[in-house]
């Protein structure tokens, strides 16, 4: 089978590997659609394990079932979660499944940018979800990123009637805009440095878009009755954006750290101001099985429309082009590879 092997952002090669063999507790899934995530091009993060087959936003068909597997059958259309929790550790018991050690160490093989996947037993047990009949494979690619956003906004305690500022209008930011709108935000602001993404943010529900080089806090106040944002979602890890987030939150508000900086980057924090304003700062990572279930229903019910965020559908053989488009972050949104 063909795989897209990642070496660097500018070196993604189509290589041949054997189709995985499965054990009696496992599944073999033929990948139909696989999305390129922004984290796939975080080179500082990915290069440590290169060469590697990346890809975790996948949908496909079950083509082989281990003899001990009773829950699924050949022909089932599925989304498969690459990370799954143990459900028994102290984090899982405290509804913090995305801190679970098991979640951080599980995965399918070899990765989503391949023609076939072997789904290990633990993922079969708690990481395989049947696609609703109303959902296309391409729509299903959004299940994982939407689950991450569901968990983020839920963890930040977003409530209807709040004003929301999304800093960074890449694909995660655009999904945050759509979900904030679906969940009743009173006013949504969005920033970016690219006009293409600002136009997309406006199209997908942002009431006001602001070029990131402007005075973002002042622009928010100008369009929000003199108030800053109740919830600021940091969807890019560049240092100026982090500093904007710290200056743009209303007293009593919340800053959600959705995107990371590179390791080792220290950010000066105006501690007195945040203390005096009683600001909550919270971080989030990934999504739990519960969040995945919520994401599936949001897409199935069309409460969050995802089709209009697909900018490119490419064959797997053009994976290198897809990686370049995502890494350049200029005129693309969700890029889907189809083996």
C-alpha positions in Angstrom: 0.0 0.0 0.0 1.0 3.6 -0.4 1.8 5.9 2.5 2.8 9.5 2.8 6.0 9.4 4.9 6.8 12.6 6.8 10.5 13.7 7.0 10.0 17.5 7.3 7.4 19.9 6.2 9.1 20.2 2.8 9.9 16.5 2.5 6.9 14.3 2.4 7.4 11.2 0.3 5.1 8.6 -1.1 6.5 5.2 -0.1 5.3 1.6 -0.2 4.5 -0.5 2.9 2.8 -3.8 3.4 -0.9 -3.7 4.2 -1.0 -4.2 8.0 -2.0 -7.7 9.3 -4.5 -7.7 12.1 -4.9 -9.9 15.2 -8.1 -11.4 16.4 -9.0 -8.3 18.5 -8.3 -5.8 15.8 -9.7 -4.1 12.7 -8.4 -3.2 9.3 -9.8 0.0 7.9 -9.5 1.3 4.4 -8.9 5.0 4.6 -11.3 7.0 2.4 -10.6 10.5 3.6 -7.9 12.0 5.9 -7.5 15.6 6.9 -4.2 17.4 7.4 -4.2 19.0 10.9 -2.3 22.2 11.7 -0.4 20.1 14.3 0.8 17.9 11.4 3.0 20.9 10.2 4.3 21.9 13.7 7.8 20.8 12.6 9.4 21.3 16.0 6.9 18.8 17.3 6.8 16.3 14.4 10.4 16.1 13.4 11.4 14.4 16.7 9.7 11.1 15.5 10.4 11.5 11.7 10.3 9.6 9.5 6.7 8.8 10.4 3.3 8.4 8.8 1.1 11.2 10.3 -2.6 11.7 10.0 -5.3 11.4 12.7 -8.5 12.9 11.2 -9.7 9.9 9.3 -12.8 8.2 8.0 -13.0 4.9 6.1 -14.5 1.5 5.7 -13.9 -1.6 7.8 -12.5 -4.3 5.4 -11.4 -7.0 7.9 -12.5 -7.9 11.4 -10.6 -10.0 13.9 -12.5 -13.1 14.9 -13.0 -11.9 18.5 -14.5 -8.5 17.5 -18.3 -8.6 17.7 -19.2 -4.9 17.7 -18.3 -4.1 14.1 -18.5 -5.8 10.7 -17.0 -5.5 7.3 -18.5 -2.6 5.4 -19.1 -0.4 8.4 -18.4 3.3 7.7 -16.3 4.6 10.6 -14.4 7.4 12.2 -11.4 6.1 14.2 -9.9 8.0 17.1 -6.1 7.7 17.3 -5.9 8.5 21.0 -8.1 6.8 23.6 -8.2 7.0 27.4 -8.0 4.2 30.0 -11.2 5.3 31.8 -9.7 4.1 35.1 -6.9 6.5 36.1 -7.3 9.5 38.4 -7.5 11.9 35.4 -10.2 9.8 33.7 -12.1 9.6 37.0 -12.1 13.4 37.3 -13.3 14.0 33.7 -9.8 14.9 32.6 -9.5 12.1 30.0 -7.2 14.2 27.8 -4.5 14.2 30.6 -4.6 10.4 30.7 -1.3 8.7 30.1 -2.9 6.0 28.0 -4.5 8.7 25.7 -1.1 10.2 25.1 0.5 6.8 24.1 -2.2 5.1 22.0 -2.5 5.3 18.2 -3.5 3.3 15.2 -0.9 2.0 12.7 0.8 3.3 10.6 -1.1 6.7 10.5 -3.9 8.3 8.6 -2.0 9.2 5.5 -2.0 5.6 4.3 -4.3 3.4 2.3 -5.1 1.1 5.3 -4.9 1.2 9.1 -4.6 -1.4 11.7 -6.8 -0.5 14.7 -5.4 -1.9 17.9 -7.7 -3.6 20.5 -7.9 -0.7 22.9 -8.9 1.6 20.0 -11.5 -0.9 18.8 -12.9 -1.0 22.3 -13.3 2.8 22.8 -12.2 4.7 19.7 -14.3 3.5 16.8 -17.5 5.4 15.9 -20.0 4.5 13.2 -20.6 7.4 10.8 -24.3 8.4 10.7 -25.9 7.7 7.3 -26.4 11.4 6.8 -22.6 12.1 7.1 -20.1 11.9 4.2 -16.6 10.7 4.7 -15.4 14.2 4.1 -17.6 15.7 6.8 -16.4 13.0 9.1 -12.8 14.3 8.8 -14.0 17.2 11.0 -15.1 15.0 13.9 -11.7 15.0 15.6 -10.9 18.8 15.2 -14.5 19.7 16.2 -14.2 17.4 19.3 -11.1 19.3 20.3 -13.0 22.6 20.0 -16.0 21.2 21.9 -13.7 20.3 24.8 -12.0 23.6 24.6 -15.1 25.8 24.8 -16.7 23.5 27.3 -13.6 23.6 29.5 -13.5 27.4 29.3 -17.1 27.5 30.5 -18.5 29.3 27.5 -22.1 30.5 28.0 -24.7 31.9 25.7 -24.6 35.7 25.6 -20.9 36.0 26.0 -18.6 37.9 23.7 -15.9 35.7 22.2 -12.6 36.8 20.6 -10.8 34.1 18.5 -7.2 35.0 17.9 -6.0 33.2 14.8 -8.4 32.1 12.1 -6.8 29.0 10.9 -9.0 25.9 10.6 -9.3 25.5 14.4 -10.2 29.2 14.8 -12.8 28.9 12.1 -14.3 25.9 13.8 -14.3 27.8 17.1 -16.2 30.6 15.4 -18.8 28.2 14.1 -19.3 26.5 17.4 -19.3 29.7 19.4 -22.1 30.9 17.1 -24.0 27.6 17.5 -23.7 27.9 21.2 -25.1 31.4 21.4 -22.2 33.9 21.6 -23.5 37.4 21.6 -20.7 38.8 19.5 -17.8 37.1 17.9 -14.5 38.8 17.0 -11.7 37.1 14.9 -8.2 38.1 14.1 -5.5 36.9 11.6 -2.7 38.2 9.5 -4.1 36.9 6.3 -6.9 38.6 4.4 -8.1 35.2 3.0 -8.7 33.9 6.6 -10.3 37.1 7.8 -12.8 36.8 4.9 -13.4 33.2 5.9 -13.9 34.1 9.5 -16.5 36.7 8.5 -18.2 34.2 6.2 -18.4 31.6 8.9 -20.0 33.8 11.6 -17.5 36.4 13.0 -19.3 39.7 13.6 -16.1 41.7 13.4 -12.8 40.7 11.9 -9.6 42.5 12.9 -6.2 42.3 11.2 -3.8 41.1 13.9 -1.5 44.1 13.4 -4.2 46.5 14.5 -4.8 47.4 18.1 -7.0 44.4 18.8 -8.2 45.3 22.4 -9.3 48.8 21.2 -11.1 47.3 18.2 -12.9 44.9 20.4 -14.0 47.7 22.8 -15.1 49.9 19.8 -17.5 47.2 18.6 -18.5 45.8 22.0 -20.0 48.7 23.9 -16.7 49.6 25.4 -16.0 46.1 26.8 -13.3 43.6 26.1 -14.1 40.0 25.3 -15.6 37.7 27.9 -13.8 34.7 26.4 -10.5 35.0 24.5 -9.5 31.8 22.5 -5.9 31.7 21.6 -5.7 29.6 18.4 -2.1 30.5 17.4 1.1 30.1 19.3 3.0 33.1 18.0 4.1 35.4 20.8 2.3 38.6 19.7 -0.9 36.7 19.7 -0.4 35.5 23.3 0.3 39.1 24.4 -2.9 40.2 22.5 -4.9 37.6 24.4 -3.7 38.9 27.8 -4.7 42.4 26.9 -8.0 41.6 25.3 -9.9 39.9 28.1 -12.7 41.5 30.1 -12.6 41.6 33.9 -13.9 38.3 35.2 -13.3 36.8 31.8 -11.5 33.7 30.6 -8.5 33.1 28.3 -8.4 29.7 26.7 -5.0 28.5 25.6 -5.9 26.3 22.7 -2.7 26.5 20.7 0.8 26.0 22.1 3.9 28.0 21.7 7.1 26.1 20.9 8.7 24.5 24.0 11.0 26.8 25.9 9.2 30.0 24.9 8.6 32.2 28.0 5.8 34.7 27.9 5.8 37.8 30.1 2.5 37.9 32.1 1.0 41.1 33.5 0.3 39.2 36.7 -1.1 42.2 38.7 -3.6 43.1 35.9 -4.8 39.5 35.6 -5.1 39.1 39.3 -6.8 42.5 39.7 -9.2 41.7 36.8 -9.9 38.2 38.3 -9.1 36.5 34.9 -9.2 32.8 34.5 -6.5 31.2 32.3 -7.1 27.6 31.2 -5.6 25.3 28.7 -7.0 22.4 26.7 -5.7 19.5 24.6 -7.4 17.0 22.3 -10.9 15.6 22.9 -12.4 12.7 24.9 -14.8 10.0 23.6 -17.7 12.1 25.0 -16.5 15.1 23.0 -16.3 13.0 19.9 -19.9 11.9 20.3 -20.9 15.5 20.7 -19.0 16.5 17.6 -20.6 13.7 15.5 -24.1 14.9 16.6 -23.2 18.6 15.8 -22.2 17.7 12.3 -25.0 15.2 11.8 -27.6 17.7 12.9 -26.0 20.4 10.8 -25.7 22.7 13.9 -22.1 23.1 12.7 -21.8 23.1 8.9 -18.3 21.8 7.8 -18.5 21.3 4.1 -17.7 25.0 3.4 -14.4 24.8 5.2 -13.0 22.2 2.8 -10.7 24.2 0.4 -8.7 21.3 -1.2 -9.3 17.6 -1.8 -6.1 15.9 -3.1 -5.0 12.4 -3.8 -2.6 10.9 -1.3 0.1 11.1 -4.0 -0.1 14.9 -3.7 0.4 14.8 0.1 3.6 17.0 -0.2 1.5 19.7 -1.9 -1.1 19.5 0.9 1.5 19.8 3.6 2.9 22.9 1.9 -0.5 24.5 1.7 -1.1 24.0 5.4 2.4 25.1 6.4 2.1 28.3 4.3 -1.2 29.1 6.0 -2.2 31.6 3.4 -5.1 30.5 1.0 -6.2 27.2 2.4 -8.6 25.9 5.1 -9.2 22.2 5.5 -7.2 20.0 3.1 -8.3 16.4 2.7 -6.2 13.6 1.3 -7.9 10.7 -0.4 -5.9 7.5 -0.7 
